[in-house]
Structure formats: structure tokens, C-alpha cells
Amino acid sequence: MQLWSQENWQKEEQPWERRLKRKVHEIQQDLSRVIEAKNRKYNDRLRRKIEKKFNIRHKGYQLVIEELKQRLVAMAAKIKRYKDRVKQYQLNRLFENNQKRFYEEIQNGGNNESEIPDDEELKNFWKGIWGQATEHDHDAPWIRRVQQQIQGRQQEEIELTEEKLKRTLVNLPNWKAPGPDAVQGFWIKNLTNLHSKLAHYLNECLETAHTPCWMTTGRTVLIQKDRSKGRAAGNYRPITCLPIIWKLLTAMMAGEIYRHLEDNDLIGEEQKGCRAGYKGTKDHLLLDKVILKDCKQRKNGLAMGWIDYQKAYDLVPHSWILETLRMVGVAGRIRRMLGESMKNWTTNLECGGRNLATVEIKRGIFQGDSLSPLLFIMSHSTECGTKGGKARVHTEQATPWEGQPLALYG
């Protein structure tokens, strides 16, 4: 028995398409009969019947043949118009639900199959990024100044309860791509008898600072960026999927950390991305548009620059992540648990359904959960100082570690 799927639905002809194709077939048959009758390949009885049906005695064979051909052209145009309308409707729905898939569809017709890169080259490339443990500059003078400014803002120790777990599950997507455990959010949400035990074991992980290795092992799918650049290891975008239990644990911790940062005003006002209640990209695009429009109307000179951190998530030292958490006063249990779990962060590189390599993540943020963006904005704020009597954690002029590549656009 063939299971029903969206792919099967798209391959199956719809009723309107079958109806129009049937009409096209009938017109083609009529055209063939008229041409055969014109060439006297039918007997007199059949020819008189065809002449009567198409009023050939008054119109003539040539006019009837031309009319039938025009009807075929019109019917083909109608089928094309209907298909374009269906395609437009599908793309509109896709844009509403999944903009990433929408742009892939219009760029390459939805063909997302990637060429598989060389295993050894790929492993060496990502091992050179993730597998090289580094330390931040512990002696940077501005770090000590920030420590003095935010001294005393310590988060109370937290406990992960069943109630907090249920609140977290509300925002958990049902059918997102799973990690190596192959478990999707739908099952965790609806197996409600597990919630009490699950909350107990997650809280135990937090208290003991111990997480099993399977919880800290991800699945990184590599998507080819530009087909014209071939199979070069740097021409693949990594998309990491983590085990559902790890995502639940970090989501609960992220909520507690975020509340602590907001309550103590520890996130800079200029930080718009990765914050609840903010539309970072839209806000900045509108601001950029207003500035450009104002300068154009007033005929003012304008110089603008954009700084792009290359591999920004992947080059943050683990020591700086833990130092940032300590500086902003995150609860000790969270810091200890993250510190211990970092030692086991690992991911399996996959492409085209093949497992290519396994890489330990000794540098960079473990991506794929709701905690990773929060760790990123804490470690990449723009300035270090105090404004208006309110302490905020920022970086001063540069990141506190060496070797961060920058690209400047202007």
C-alpha cells in the first residue's frame, strides 16, 4: 500500500488537469479526423458525417483545421496559466511557513541535493575550526573593570521543575529535524506521563553537572552553498540538529538566564537580535532605510560600514563563554553544568545521507538549541562600560581573543 505524502500529492494529476488534458486529446482527435477526411482517406459515409459535425460545407476544410489548431493553442495556454497559478499559491504558502525553503525553491527549483565532499578534507577543515582549543585574554584590563561594575548581581540557584518543563514544551516545535536520537518534539509533548520523571532527571543533570555523552552529540548536515565552487570543504553550510533532551535542558536554562539578564538590565539597548519581543532584522532594515531616505532628501553626505564576523559562532573560546557567564552572575549550577558538558561536545558530519566524520567541538558555541544565540550575544556585545548608571556587559574595540577574522563592508 502506498502511503500518502505531499510528494505523492504533487505528482498526482489534479481533477482540473485531467479534465483539460482530456479536452486537448478530444481536439487532437477531431483535428486528425478532419485532416484525414480532407485527404479522402475515409469512405463517403464517414466523410459526410465529419463534414456535418464541423459545418465544413459552409466553412471549408482549411478554416475548420485552423479553428481546431487555435483551440489547441488556447487550451495549452489555459493549462499553463492554471499551473502557474497553482505554483504561485504553493510558493505563497511556502513563503509564509518556511522562507528558507522558498528561496531554495526559486533559486534552484527545489533541488537541494549536495555534492558529497572528500571525507578527509572535510574533517581537517572543521577540525581546524572546532577542534582547536583556545583561551581568551584573561589579563585584559577592561574585563576587570566590568567585573567591578556588575559585582553583586548574582543569579539565585535554580531548580528545573515539571511546571517549568511544561512551559518550555509549549514553544517546542513538533516536527523539526531531529538529532542523532531521532526523537521529535511531538512525542515528548504528548507523552505526558513522562514529564514528571523527565523533569526530575533534567534537574539531576543540572545539580550533578553530569550529562551523558549521547546528550552532547549532535548531527551536523552540510548543505552546499554554491554549486559553481564545487566540493571544497568551505563551500558547505553546517546545520546542526541536537538531541531533544539536550534542547529541553538548555531551553529551560536559557529562559532562566534571559530573565536574569533582563531583570538586571545586562543586555545593551542596541542589542536587537536574539531577544524576546524584538524584531532585530526588521528594526535595523527600517532604521537603515530611514537614514538613507533622510540623507537623500537633505542631500547630506553619508558613509556607512558593516562589520561581518566570519565564523562568529565557531571561534568563541569555551573559556570566554564561561567567563562571560561568571561576569553576568549566572547561577553556579548552570556554569558548572555547561563547563562539564563542553568537554564532551561532539558532532557527526553528514552530507547526502552519509556519515562523513566525527569532530570534537573544543572551540565555538554548540549550535542547534535556544541557548546558543543567548551565549553568542553575551560574548559578542559591542562595548564595555556603564551607561546612565546601569551596568551592561560589552566588549571594547575588539573581542578578547586573538585570531577573530573580520570582513568590513562599506
Secondary structure, DSSP 8 states (H G I E B T S, - for coil): -----HHHHHHS--HHHHHHHHHHHHHHHHHHHHHHHHTT-S-HHHHHHHHHHTTHHHH-HHHHHHHHHHHHHHHHHHHHHHHHHHHHHHHHHHHHH-HHHHHHHHHHTT--------HHHHHHHHHHHHS------TT-HHHHHHHHHTTT---------HHHHHHHHHTS-SS----TT---HHHHHH-GGGHHHHHHHHHHHHHHT---GGGGEEEEEEEES-GGGTT-GGGEEEEEE--HHHHHHHHHHHHHHHHHHHHTT-S-TT--TT-TT--HHHHHHHHHHHHHHHHHHHT------EEEETTTGGG-BHHHHHHHHHHTT--HHHHHHHHHHHTT-EEEEEETTEEEEEEE--BS---SSSHHHHHHHHHS-S--EEETTEEE----SS-SSS---EEEE-
